[in-house]
Amino acid sequence: MGEDYKGLFEFHMELAAEGNLPDSQELIGELYLRGLGVEQSDEKAFEWFQKAAEQGDVNAQHNLSEMYWNGRAVPQNYRLAAMWALKAAEQGFVMAQTNLAKLYLNGWGLPQDNEKGLYWMREAAEQGDDMAKKFVASMVMAASEEEGSEFGYFSGANINDLHRSAKSGHSAAQLALGSKYAEDGDDEQAVYWLTKAAEQDNYAAASLLGSIYYDSTTIQDYEKASFWLHKASDNGEDSAQFQLGWMYLYGEGVTQNDTEALYWIRKSSEQGNKNAEYLMRESHYNGDYASHIVILDKAKEKVMSIMEDNMKLRNEVFICYKHDDKDIADELKEILKILGRNNSGIEFWYDGMLEMGQDWKENIKLHLQKAKVAILLVSNSFLASDFIYDEELPEILRAAKTEGPYVIWIPVTHALVNETPIVSKERGINIYISDFQAACDPKKPLREMSLNERQAVYNNIAKQIKKVYGQVT
């Protein structure tokens, strides 16, 4: 399958070389963005999107806006995100219209303007965008129940009326209030009101509730996301069907199932979901359009192949620790040295093995990519390290979700592992170290143990490593 993407990339590179062809430039950007047929590069993707966007390609304009919005390849810049979103929105690109509406409503990158925000939400709703329709309808319904103007939803004076209406049991007001809290980033309050609406069989609320549980950085819960998205999907909510399909595709909160994934994504597209239609038409080869569902399958097969190849390349035990805990690390290294001597193929690495003059950052990244097992010596000092938090942990935990490594974390001291999410938009993670199995009870960390007790912990870790390397009969 990799050759298919490589051929696609080479074909459009040839076309782009012959002239300024924005369609080819935009597709080259997509391939760079996803790492399909070419080494993944956000910077290259941005460069090609910009070429196409400046020639009016609407997909490229939207993608450029998203990259500025998320700070991907460039510093986050809401003003430029809004500029490119406006260009795409004026061409009728529905996702750009909803993004532009959010920028206006929140005053990000341009003056806060509720009227313009609602205008662009209406534009998207008129094109059939599911979430925009719910947003506009919830405001109108809530306002009409309270005999206020539809813009009263945004005013400080009317928010109390909206609360009263929601408390009295009006599901439309509950949906409107939950949506408002979601827009403001208060996921807990959003979930509170959306749950009340969803329990009254308000399926728009169930759909939004599922999305929050899926995306939230504070209360993410894939099982609850699956529950509410199933309820909304069974009752015809196309945006919920689309998101549920993605969850089945990648086994998030549900048992991975390609058949179910394709079923729900098709159901969504058959109802005219604009996001689904966009994804299905965005890929093409020699001008022949193919179903994006097929592209998703190919991409998944490619990812699985890459994962298998990466696991073969991983052959090291990587020790990650703060130098405050060097004494503990030295104890562990003794056990690992014995393990490596008696078991061929087991090697370990830590940053103290760097030689004078070597680029320490690049070498650490290289050995992270070679890690078959990652051992984390966790303390508050460890969690407070900027390099560990920003560079080492995101890479280790991102890889642990896919191709490896096997993660073993050791509580060195009492630490805020349950209060410290490891978040990286670039690597697509929002995870806690405590989601992984600890080598010993965190209630009794290593520094509260005797040497003999610590040695027992290290010996158990050695046994786990042997299992990972397949050297235990």
Residue, then its C-alpha position, 0 to 999 in steps of 0.5 A: m500500500g505504501e507504493d500506492y501513496k508513493g506513486l501518488f506523491e511522485f505523480h503530483m510532484e511531476l504535475a506541480a513541477e510543470g506549473n502552478l497547479p493548486d490541486s496537486q499542490e494541495l494534495i502534496g501538502e495532504l500527503y506530507l501532513r499524513g506521512l503517506g508516500v513520503e516522510q511526514s513533515d508539517e513544515k513541508a505540508f504548510e509550504w505546499f498548502q500555502k502555495a495552493a492557498e495563495q492561488g485560491d484552493v479552498n481546501a488548502q486555505h482551510n488547512l492553512s487556517e487549521m495549522y495557524w489555529n493549532g500552532r502546527a509547523v508555525p507559532q499559533n496565530y488566531r489572526l492568520a487562522a481567521m484570515w484564511a478561514l474567511k477566504a475559505a468560508e467565502q468560497g462556501f467551505v463549511m468547516a471553515q465557516t464553523n471555525l470562523a464563527k467560533l473565532y468571532l464568538n470567542g474574539w480570537g484573532l479578530p474583534q469579538d462579534n456575536e452577530k458575525g459569529l451567528y451569521w457564519m454558523r447560519e451559513a454552515a447550517e444552511q449547507g446542512d452542517d449538523m453541528a451548526k444546525k444544532f447550534v443555531a436551533s438551540m439558540v433560537m429555541a431557547a430564546s423563544e421560550e424566554e421571549g428574548s431575542e435570539f442574540g440574548y443567548f450571548s448577553g450577560a442579562n439573559i444567561n440567568d433566564l437561560h439557566r432558569s429555563a434549563k433548571s425547569g427542565h427545558s431540554a432545548a435550553q439545557l442543550a443551549l446552556g451546555s453548548k455555551y459552556a462547551e464553547d467557553g471550555d468548561d467541560e464539567q458544566a457542559v457535561y452536566w447540562l447536556t446529560k440532563a438534555a440527553e436523558q430527555d432523549n435530546y439526541a443533539a445533546a447526546s451527540l455533543l455530549g459524546s464529542i466532549y467525552y471523546d475530545s476533552t482534556t480534563i474529563q476524557d472518557y471513551e466508554k462514555a463517549s461511545f455510550w452517548l454517540h451510540k444513542a445519538s447515532d441510532n437516532g440519526e445524528d449524522s455527526a455522531q455516526f461519523q465520530l462513532g465510525w472513527m472510534y470503531l476504526y481505531g478501537e477507542g472505547v469500543t472493540q476495534n471493528d472495521t465493519e462497524a467503522l465503515y457502516w457508521i461512516r457510510k451512514s453519516s455520509e449518506q445523510g449528507n454529513k459535510n465532514a464525511e463528504y469532504l473526507m471522501r472526496e479529498s483523495h484522488y489519483n490521476g483524476d479518478y476519485a475514490s471513496h475515502i473509506v478505501i483510503l482510510d483502510k489503506a492508511k490503516e494497513k500502512v500504519m500497521s505495517i509501519m508499527e510492525d517494522n518499528m517494533k523490529l527496530r526497537n531493541e533497547v531498554f531506555i531509562c528515563y530519570k531526573h538526575d536528582d534520582k541518580d542514586i536510584a538509577d544506579e541501583l537499577k542499572e546494576i540489575l540491568k547490567i546483569l540482565g544484559r550479560n546473561n541474556s543476549g539481545i537485551e541492551f539498555w541506554y540512558d543519557g549518561m552514556l552520551e560521549m563528549g561533543q555529541d548532540w544530546k537532544e538528537n541522541i536522546k530522540l534517536h534512542l527513544q525511537k529504539a526503545k523496546v522497554a521504557i523505564l520511568l523513575v517518577s518523582n515530582s522532580f521528574l514531572a517538573s523537568d521541562f525536557i522530560y515533560d515536553e520531549e521524552l514523555p510525549e514521545i514515549l507515551r505516544a509510541a506506547k499507544t501504537e507500536g511500543p515501547y512497553v512502559i514500566w514506571i517506578p514510583v521513586t517518591h510520592a508524586l502528582v501522577n494522577e494530577t499531571p496529564i501528559v498532553s501533546k497536540e502535536r503527537g496526539i496524546n492526552i494521557y497520564i503516567s498512572d494509566f500504565q502499570a506501576a512497578c510497585d505500589p505508589k503508596k510506598p515508593l522506592r525512597e520509603m523502602s529498604l535496599n532489600e525491598r528495592q532490589a526485589v522491585y528491580n528483580n521483578i522489573a528484570k523478569q518483565i523485561k525478559k518477557v517483553y524480549g520473549q526470553v521467558t519460557 
